[in-house]
Amino acid sequence: MAEVPQSETRRLSAIMFTDIVGFSRQMGVDETRMLRLLEVHNQLIHHAVTTHHGTVIKTVGDAFLVDFPSVVHAVQCAQAIQTQFRTHNMEKEQAEQIHVRIGIHLGDIVERDGDVFGDGVNIAARLQGLAEPDTICISDVVYRDVAKKLDVGTVVPLGKPKLKNIAERFVVYALLPEAPKGLGQNLNVQRLKLSRRVRPVHWLSVAGLLLVVITLITVRYLPFLHLLLSPPQPFAPSTEATLPPLPLPDKPSIVVLPFANMSDDPSQDYFSDGITEDITTDLSRLSSLFVISRNTAFVYKGKAVKLSDLSKELGVQYVLEGSVRRADNQVRITTQLIDARQDRHVWAERYDRPLQDIFALQDEIVRKIVTTLKLQLTLMEQGVLVRKRTDNLEAYDLYLRGLETVWRAYYGTKKDANEQARQLLEKAIAVDPSYAEAYTGLGMTYFLDGFYRWNPGQQSFERAHEQLQKAVALDDTLPQAHRILGGVYVWQKQHERAIAEAQRAITLDPNDADGYETLGAILTWAGQPKEAIGLIEKAMRLNPRYPPMYVQSLSFSYRLAGQYEEAIALSKKLLIRTPHFVPAHLQLANCYAQLGRLEEARAEATAVMRLMPRYSLEIVRQNIPFKDPVVLEREIDAWRKAGLK
């Protein structure tokens, strides 16, 4: 029998692909609730599509594939959808919120018997997968068409990412539109997360949680902006195309690039990332070596970079790169140390070992670098090289999985992920009750409980303190545990203890950029801003792609030191990078008021109230962690002069 001819039409089309974040996973948890939310979602999507002249081609579960006559209509529709969902989420508990990712592309599609195919559809779907929650990801062809026709809000170029099964590479953009009136702005957090090239450090340092505080939790905690002083994101490193060249330090210098996961299973990324971070951490603790922050290093994950250019950008001589392949009970790690300034390979090694030898293997790599670079080690540093983490592979694997999950909780403000991380870390401790790093991770999960108000009140911080004390009792040389303890003590307004813990952290890890920024911020709250300035500048050198919070902390220290013009210049620079960053507007309002420039101060205060209508000086007075009440009153008075109440 002859085949029935198929009806086929080819045309250019603007395609939008949408998807609910975490829908499938949540269906397995509470099907009734998710079906109810899906109905709300579908109604909002259909309304927006109809309003903007679109046609729903098909739906698959929670995903919509929509065709538009122009990219202008497609982008306007996507903006309307995200605005509707942000408005919907304003008064909802977290479990009742709906978060959507959207991708848009203009390309050829083929219509065949009521369905559509082609690169236009495939690319839109890949862009949707690249987007972060509540954002829109568009191709360069879409951006060029709409850039001068629409107000697209904040635009973040994401480079030319490799899209699965798409041969061509092109520039991709993230659109971060304004939040609706009355809604706390969380777009800066998303902006800093979008590239997916940022890998967080082992554990949060104190200052880095600040931007999340201002945007993602109740205004009650607004005054703690600097308080929990920096790791990953909003504090995500800068992803600018290039950085100004930096001079070499006066000692050997190195950056450890993320090891590639060469396993067949992409889910093993957590393992290769964990190996990278372990090696970086061990090297970072050597005072005779200058080590670039892992936050900066992970910006380059998955990117082809010219090492000579990288060396100049980061101001280092050596680059360590490698790969990890894990199969059954075997592991293969290949590494090469490169003198990037001389463009020569110093050495390259391939290690094939039983998985049970993974810790000895990491130590061997570190020792080879120490020997090659002729580093002089202190007795304490020699102890670091023979320090035992755990002998138990099961505990180690659970720890790495817990670490990965903690960051999902932190970046996505996901309570369920935080609870999952806690379970993994508790299992690691059950397998090895003497595993100090696992207690540090467990302490962080309780810290996040309190910080995000998943379990409000002091109890979460007290439980965090309990776990962190167990960690340092087992291993007092863990810088991460001491750093987080510093954060707990600042929260409790125990400034001297906070300073002592932060100083202990950088003594143990003299290359910890976040540790220096943490100590600087704590000193500023404690009335020692001049001492803080040099520490934060050192953090910036160790972490050249430093996050916005570093700039904010430095501006804060200059302001408290009475160097208002320097503080103003830094805050203006910060607002160019993150236009809706409320702490920078607060800095400017305060500086201008202190200088008697009241018109400018009032303009900044107006910006604060526009972005955060419920801002209250009374809440600031009750919670802000200045050690000296005289300084607190001076700050309150300046903001009051600016027009804040």
Secondary structure by P-SEA (a helix, b strand, c coil): ccccbbbbbbbbbbbbbbbccaaaaaaaccaaaaaaaaaaaaaaaaaaaaaaccccccccccbbbbbbccaaaaaaaaaaaaaaaaaaacccccccbbbbbbbbbbbbbbbcccccccaaaaaaaaaaaacccccccccaaaaaaccccccccbbbbccccccccccbbbbbbbbbcccccccccaaaaaaaacccccccccccccccaaaaaacccccccccccccccccccccccccccccccccccccbbbbbcccccccccccaaaaaaaaaaaaaaaaaacccccccccccccccccccccaaaaaaaacccbbbbbbbbbcccbbbbbbbbbccccccccccccccccccaaaaaaaaaaaaaaaaacccccaaaaaaaaccccccaaaaaaaaaaaaaaaaaaaaccaaaaaaaaaaaaaaaaaccccaaaaaaaaaaaaaaaaacccccaaaaaaaaaaaaaaaaaccccaaaaaaaaaaaaaacaaaaaaaaaaaaaaaccccaaaaaaaaaaaaaacccccaaaaaaaaaaacccccaaaaaaaaaaaaaacaaaaaaaaaaaaaaaccccaaaaaaaaaaaaaacaaaaaaaaaaaaaaacccccaaaaaaccccccaaaaaaaaaaaaaaccc
